[in-house]
Amino acid sequence: MRKYVDWEIKATLDKQHGLIGVKLPTLQVRNNGCGKPARLQDNIDTGYAVWTWRETLIGDPNKLAELVEVAKSRPATLINNLRERRLRYG
């Protein structure tokens, strides 16, 4: 994973903006499941971040707008942004 992905997620959470993660076809599956960025997974686990698949968005043109509203409605108290920021690739 590129360090910039973690930086972007951290900045989004710092601003308490809604967070939507989209599984792209290129996302590699690892031994412990889907290879989502750890900070994103932390916030999916707390119920703050919304997780969807690219195919879901392609299949329903209105779905993204719906997910944006869902993400914006999540309470900031659910944010987990305690991880150290990634400084390297890998």
PLY file of the C-alpha trace (Angstrom):
ply
format ascii 1.0
element vertex 90
property float x
property float y
property float z
element edge 89
property int vertex1
property int vertex2
end_header
0.00 0.00 0.00
1.22 3.46 -0.78
1.92 5.70 2.19
-0.15 8.45 0.55
-3.30 6.39 0.89
-2.80 6.29 4.66
-2.05 10.02 4.70
-5.26 10.79 2.80
-7.34 8.62 5.13
-5.74 10.25 8.18
-6.36 13.76 6.84
-9.99 12.90 6.09
-10.48 11.63 9.63
-8.64 14.62 11.14
-11.20 16.86 9.42
-14.04 14.57 10.56
-15.22 14.16 6.98
-17.16 11.08 5.92
-15.03 8.17 4.76
-15.96 5.72 2.01
-13.66 2.87 1.02
-14.14 1.24 -2.38
-12.77 -2.20 -3.18
-11.11 -2.00 -6.56
-10.39 -5.09 -8.69
-6.66 -4.55 -8.12
-6.91 -4.85 -4.32
-4.93 -7.90 -3.31
-6.39 -10.39 -0.87
-4.03 -11.34 1.95
-4.00 -14.21 4.43
-6.13 -12.26 6.91
-8.70 -11.23 4.32
-9.00 -8.22 2.07
-5.91 -6.01 1.94
-7.62 -2.81 3.07
-5.46 -0.09 4.63
-5.31 -0.64 8.39
-6.62 2.84 9.26
-9.59 2.30 6.95
-10.26 -1.11 8.51
-10.11 0.43 12.00
-12.91 2.80 11.02
-14.97 0.18 9.25
-14.76 -1.83 12.47
-16.00 1.12 14.58
-18.88 1.75 12.19
-17.55 5.12 11.01
-16.31 4.30 7.51
-18.50 2.94 4.74
-17.15 0.03 2.68
-18.42 -0.89 -0.75
-17.32 -2.64 -3.91
-16.66 -0.98 -7.26
-19.16 -3.33 -8.89
-21.89 -2.05 -6.56
-21.26 1.52 -7.67
-21.17 0.59 -11.33
-24.40 -1.39 -11.00
-26.38 1.47 -9.44
-25.66 5.05 -10.53
-27.45 6.45 -7.45
-25.52 4.33 -4.96
-22.56 6.69 -4.54
-24.79 9.63 -3.60
-26.57 7.36 -1.11
-23.28 6.25 0.44
-22.04 9.83 0.70
-25.13 10.70 2.74
-24.62 7.63 4.93
-20.95 8.52 5.49
-21.80 12.13 6.34
-24.37 10.99 8.91
-21.95 8.86 10.95
-21.05 10.38 14.33
-17.46 11.63 14.66
-17.25 9.90 18.04
-16.75 6.64 16.09
-13.50 7.85 14.48
-10.42 5.79 15.28
-7.38 7.72 14.07
-4.83 6.59 16.64
-2.39 4.75 14.36
0.94 6.33 13.60
1.04 7.77 10.09
2.80 5.55 7.57
6.16 6.94 6.56
7.21 4.28 4.06
5.75 2.26 1.23
4.94 -1.34 1.83
0 1
1 2
2 3
3 4
4 5
5 6
6 7
7 8
8 9
9 10
10 11
11 12
12 13
13 14
14 15
15 16
16 17
17 18
18 19
19 20
20 21
21 22
22 23
23 24
24 25
25 26
26 27
27 28
28 29
29 30
30 31
31 32
32 33
33 34
34 35
35 36
36 37
37 38
38 39
39 40
40 41
41 42
42 43
43 44
44 45
45 46
46 47
47 48
48 49
49 50
50 51
51 52
52 53
53 54
54 55
55 56
56 57
57 58
58 59
59 60
60 61
61 62
62 63
63 64
64 65
65 66
66 67
67 68
68 69
69 70
70 71
71 72
72 73
73 74
74 75
75 76
76 77
77 78
78 79
79 80
80 81
81 82
82 83
83 84
84 85
85 86
86 87
87 88
88 89
